[in-house]
Amino acid sequence: MSRPVHPLIAALAPVAEALGAGLLEPDQITAADLPLVWEGEVVGGLRRPDLHNALDVLIKAAETDLGVDRNAMDRTQKQAAVALLNEWGAFTLRKSVEDVADALGVSRFTIYNYLERAESA
């Protein structure tokens, strides 16, 4: 029989999913994880996201925020996605311009144009 999910864990679940982080049972926590404490008791843990997938997580978040799949985005939506990704720091990641260009089906030059447009707005 599984025990009920603690309210703190239930409340943090959508946040952890949006960030690409993992929620843990108390006995799964390591020194690198963040313990989640409720009234002095560790009720779970939060494992930081794997940064190898960070850009994919951010691109999916942009799709969700804009309400459209990247393959169905028009030019204006792609510009908005690039502006969001820039706001979220996605372009500080190595090779991110190339990876975002591939994901959106545009050239690197186009991404740089979108970035310039977003920064001048």
Buried (B, 14 or more C-beta within 10 A) or exposed (E): EEEEEBEBBEEBEEEBEEBBBBBBEEEEBEEEBEBBEEEEEEBBBBBEBEEEEBBEBBBBBBBEEBEBEBEEBEEEBBBBBBBBBBEBEBBEBEEBBEBBBEBBEBEEEBBBBBBEEBEEE
